[in-house]
Amino acid sequence: MASVPNSGPTAPPPPVWDARPAGSATVTYGGFWIRLVAYIIDAILLSIVFGIVGSVAGYNIFEPDMESYGAAVNIASLLIGWLYFALLESSERGATVGKMAMGLRVVTDKGERLSFMNATGRYFAKIISAIILCIGFIMIGFTDRKRGLHDMIASTLVIKIR
């Protein structure tokens, strides 16, 4: 009598995270304008979150007097922004809400999913891109793989997935 292989439950294969767009042999990169629209979507969403958190903390969000805001508000906004971008860009989807809406994904320069630390580095590298008169962001429109300074520092790419 021949032996029958174990037909019991087996472990599923490890997940495959493919950063390439489905059905496309070439990768297309997210350029300046589509990334700007994605950022505007994210900024609107974050403004709503900041407004809610500020209201709960007892700040009048309609008060134009910036002297009423303390260091705690600045630290809280930095933490919320950092966690929003780093957690979502290192997530399984590899994109913030704005990038998902625009069909973009952030990957490493090898096409792999970002780690949380890589996404964190990318977030803080955006500060450098902004400090130099936003030239780091303007570079997106002029580089071959549509990379800003922060993308170069963090070794990341923004690709189109649809």
N, C-alpha and C positions, 0 to 999 in steps of 0.2 A: 504494500500500500504506500503510495507516494505521500510525502508530507505536504500539508497545506500551509502556505504562509499565514502568519498572524493576520486575521482580518478584523481585529479589534480596532478601537479608536487610536489614531496616531496623531502626533503633534502636527499642527498646520505648518506649512513652510513659512519662513520669515517674511515679513512684509517687504515689498519692493517699493522704493520711493523713487519714482522716475521723474526727473525735473524737466524732461523734454516734452514739448507740446504733443498731444496725441495726434497721430497721423501725419506728422511733419518730420521730414528728414533734416531740415535746417532749423536752427534756433533763431528766433527774432527777438530783439532786445527792446525793452520799454524805453522810449525816448523821453525827451524833456517834457513835452506838453501832456502826454498821457500820465506821466508821473506827477506832474503838477496838479492835474485834476484829481488823481488819487489822494494826494496830500491835502487838497482842499476838503475832500470828503472826510478824511481822518481828522482834520482840524475842526470841522463842524461837530463831529461826534465827540471829540475831546473837550470842546467848549461846553457842550451840554453836560458832560460828566463833571467838568470843573465847576460849572454852575450849581449842579446838585450837591457836590461835596462842599462847596463854599457855603451854600444855604444851610446845610445840615450843621456846619461848623459855626454858624452864626454870623457869617459875613454877608453884607448887602452886595449882591453881585451887580446891582445897577448903580452902585456908588462909584463915580469917576475918580474919587480922591484916593490915589495910590498910597498915601501915607497911612491909611487905615489898615493896610495889609502888612503883616509881619513876615519875618523870615520863615515861619512855619508854612505860610501859603506858598512861598517860592519853593521850599523843599518838597511840599506835597505835590505841587504841579510837576516838578522835575521827576519825582518818583512815579507818578501816574503816567506821564509821557514815556518814561523809560520802560516801565513794565508793559505798557500797551504795545509799543513797537517791538521790544525784545521778545516778549512772550508770543505775540502773534507771528512775527517773522521767523521764529524758531519752531513754530508749531507744525503740525502735519500739513497744513495748507500752505505754509511758507509765505503768508501775506497778511497785511493788515486789512481791515474792512474796505478801505479805499482801494487798495491794490486788488483785492478780490473782485470788487465791483468793476474794475477796469480790465480784468483778465490778466493780471500780472502776478509774478511770484519772485521772491528773492531766494537765490541759491548761491552756493560758493562758486568760485571761478572754475571748479571742476564739475559743476552741475549737481552738487549734492545738497541735502538739507542743511540749513544753518544750525549750529549748536546755539544754546542760549548765550554762551560767552561770546561767540562770533557776532550774534545779533546785538549784544550789549556794546561791543566794540564799534559796530557800525553806527549805533545810535549816538554814542558820544563823539564819534568822528564827524557826525553831522554838525556838531558845534564848530569844529574847525572849518568845515565848508561854509558855514554862515559867517564866522568872524572875519574872513577875508573878503568881505563885501559880496558874499554869496557866489563868488567865482567858482567855488567847489561844486555848486549846483549847476551853474551855467555850463561847466565842462561837459555835462551830460549831452548837450546838443552838439558837441564837437569831437567827441572821442569815438573810436571805431566800434566799440562794444557798448556805447551809450553809458559809460561809467562816470560817475561823479568822483570827486576827491575822496569822499567817505567810502565809496565802493572800492576804490583802489587801496585805501588804507586797510579795509576789512577783507579784501580779496573776495568781493561779492559781485554778483550780476543780478540785474532785474530783467527777467525774460517774460515774453508774452506766452500765455498758455491757451489762448483762444483768439 
